[in-house]
Amino acid sequence: MLKLSSLYEVDRFLKQSEVFLSYGEPDFEQDLRTMQKLRDVSKGKS
């Protein structure tokens, strides 16, 4: 599909696309809190 011929090309592509593979539970929890805040702001809550 992307026709990347080596692991290094894949790594470079992911970094250029700002895709981070070390995404753990603390990252998920922070993203969840951020999404909840954004949802509250969009509904007019502070």
C-alpha positions in Angstrom: 0.0 0.0 0.0 2.6 2.6 1.0 5.4 0.6 -0.7 8.0 1.3 2.0 10.8 -1.1 1.5 12.5 -1.1 4.9 11.8 -0.7 8.6 13.8 2.5 8.5 11.5 4.0 5.9 8.4 3.0 7.9 10.0 4.6 11.0 10.8 7.8 9.1 7.3 7.9 7.7 5.6 7.5 11.1 7.8 10.2 12.7 7.1 12.6 9.8 3.4 11.9 10.3 3.7 12.4 14.0 2.6 8.9 14.9 4.0 7.8 18.2 4.1 4.1 19.0 4.8 4.4 22.7 1.2 5.2 23.6 0.4 3.8 27.1 -2.4 4.0 29.6 -1.3 7.3 31.1 -1.4 8.8 27.6 -4.9 7.4 27.0 -6.1 8.8 30.3 -4.7 12.3 29.5 -6.3 12.2 26.1 -9.6 11.2 27.6 -9.5 14.1 30.1 -8.7 16.5 27.3 -11.6 15.2 25.2 -14.0 15.5 28.1 -12.9 19.1 28.7 -13.4 19.9 25.0 -16.8 18.3 25.1 -17.8 20.4 28.1 -16.6 23.6 26.5 -18.5 22.9 23.3 -21.7 22.4 25.4 -21.1 25.7 27.2 -19.8 24.3 30.5 -16.6 25.4 32.1 
